[in-house]
Amino acid sequence: MITRRTFIKKSMATGIGMMAVPTIVPASVFGNNAPSNRINIGAIGTGRISRDHDMPGVWKYDDARIIAVADLDARRVAEAKQHVEKYYTGKLGKPYSGVTTYEDYRDLLANKDIDAVLISTPDHWHAKNAIDAVRAGKDVYLQKPTSLTIAEGRKMSDAVNASGRILQIGSQQRSMEQFRVACELVRNGRLGQLQRIEIRLPGDPSGGNAEEMPIPKGFNYEMWLGQTPYVPYTVDRVHPEQGYGRPGWLRCEQFGAGMITGWGAHHFDIAHWAMDREYSGPVEISGKAEFPASGLWDVHGRYDTEMLYDNGVIVAGTTDSPEKPNGVMFTGTEGWLFVSRGAYAASPNEPISTKSNALQASDLKILSPLTDNDPIRLYQSADHHGNWLESIRTGKRNITPAEVAHRSCTACLLQHIAMKLNRKLYWDPVLERFKNDDEANAMVSRPHRPPYNF
């Protein structure tokens, strides 16, 4: 009987599924023994993004099956099991109860039946989750941003490359047609000489209740904190004890950098794609930001940054507004082009720009279809999770691999460091070090609390 791994290798040899657009094979192609060829998936972290975006992103494919879920919150992991099994019961037309639950993700990784994992944990766990997963022989779909620090991102990318496993970062804008088209137009010179890219991001509110509260029963809070310092539990520091609303950890610097990485990881990735700088980074960075003077939530508020790249392009970041809606603005010597998600959101309560068109330009000629005079065509993916599954099956490069993801996240974290220091910084994207700046270099990494250090 042919196994999943054998099928994948044979698929690579015979060229099955080598098209740029994902062509996930339906279960019927495999016959009655389809389970032996299916990509078995475990979901690590079962909060709002996992439930609303990542699990639905893969369970719609017949050659993938979610068979396990892991979460440090007993309520959430039980509800995740119900969530997945309810879907498959409806899809298969008969009762389904094939999902195993875990508290510790390492136990899930030890399950030899699992081929790949969805990692939808808080930001401070991303790099370690991914490193442990690829070392356990699993392919990975990792929610952005890749890491809490630049040093962690480098460790993650190196571990993925050393393992030979597939990692796709959740920068799903690359699989949205308007962003690819925008990057192709820019790369083909429709704006003349590219001069400036402006990234507009939403803000985060200040506030949050810092008063210590009892840790909910069934929640492994100590492990949830991971490598970050121990601090008392309060619901506004973690996630809602009921429901799946926007969690408070997104607004705490202990666990992430705020919108500069939360949404910035998407938009600055698009800037890199359009500039052909996916494996590089800026050489100069400056920035300033408002930070809350009180309250639990301490990530940046309004901000302005500028980064200079070796091609002379300035990539600027700023807070969005009605006059400057969320999205990416490209400006060149012959006009401008603006691209956004439009009304798309990864989850129901994610801030989005709903009043802007997905693709606009200073002159409609800029948006005219590409011709033979526009030779540059970029990697085309019609579905981000599907592209990951296709990559697992064929071994073909996926649209946002580990090193590309690390470089995009690095650009965001560099701006965050500049916001903190409030002065111009000089970066070496090859050595991944600041030039003659010990204070800035000390911020490339953070201490790790044992036993979660890596």
Phi, psi and omega in degrees: 000133181287137179264170177302309184296320178296318179299317181299314180297319179294324178298318179298318184292326184263357175084014180296134173071028183271009177290155180292322178278132182305135179232063184300130185280128178292157183302329183300333180295329184276349181081196185291343181264025183309321181304331180289342182251356185288148173277109180275130189237141171247139179257121179254114188090118188234037178278203190299316181293322178296312184291319187272337191230305189283311178296314175298333180294334181250331186289346178286345181268132184289336182265017174229147180214126174281117184244357182205150177223145180225136177200147180281353178255114184300322179297314183293320182290325177293318179291329177294318177301314178298319182300312182289315183292327176297318180297310182292330175299315178293320183291319184273344180075020178203157182304136181230133180215051187255025183252125178266141180253148177221146168274311183267122183298335180294330175290324175297316181297334180284348180286112184291344179282347182270126181267327188209160182227146167263125179249110184232040181274173173301158189305321187290348177262347191306306187296315181293317176306313183293317179299313180297323182293312182292328177291337175273003177086019181259145168278155194227133163251115187247125175297146176281160352284165185293331190201165176278330180224165178295320181297320178295321179296320177297317178299319181296311182298318179297320180294319179297312182295324179290330184280334186077007180278167178268128170232129174242127176274150184280048175269070191293349177298333178296338179260013174257127191304319186296326180287319176297314180299317179302315181293322177295319179297317179294314182296330180271009172082019181296337178261011186074220177281119179294132183243319189211143172234127179248125180256124182246122185238151174289168180254173176242143179282155171274178179117212182092139181268116182270359183294133182297140180231160175295138177290128181301143177300135178086008180246118180276079185292323182300315178287327179302321178296333176059226185282356181276161183299151177287131175223154182298150178287136165211142188300327181288351176268344188241251179216162181304140179285342172226141178080187187224043177289176182299125187280153180290333183300334178299341185252013181243123182296342177299332187244352180183174184261003182092203185295337181298329172258329184298309173258332181300327179301331176285303190289320179290333172297318178295322177299315178298318181297316182292330182268354187060046178233037184291340182243025181224212181180180182288164176249339175224141181220135172220157181185161174212154182202159172267133176240141182302140178274344181206172180093169180286318185281120190233013176288166185298152171257234179299142185209160173215129180223160173217137175232136176256131177257166185293347177270005179087357180280137174262127176250115185250150175237145179203164177284139182287167182199170177302328179280333180232081185292158179311129178155196183235124179250120176257134178232131178228187182290346184236022175139188180228160179218135180237135179227141179211176177283345189070234183262012182284143171217146179286333177214159189301329184252026177271135180295134180221164175265112185257353185256359182253146174287155186292329183213122181223161178207162180292337179216131182301337179298331180297327184268004180296150185305148177294146180235187177295341177281355177245086191285342187276124174235136183259163178309128183250122177231131180268344182205126190290313177293322177297324178296321177297313179298320177298319180296321177297317184290324189254340186080002179288147178303134176273175190282335178223078181286178190302312184293321176299317180296317179299318182293323177293316179296322178301317179302321179292314182292328175298319178294323179297319177296319178296323176301319182290319184272339175056044176203166181289138179238152182239122190243140173256105184288348177276309179279343184055051177218151172283149182274119174053046183214087182297323182296315179292319180296332177293342181264001176289337179224171174226153174297149179249134179278124176294151003267023185261012180288154178203000000 
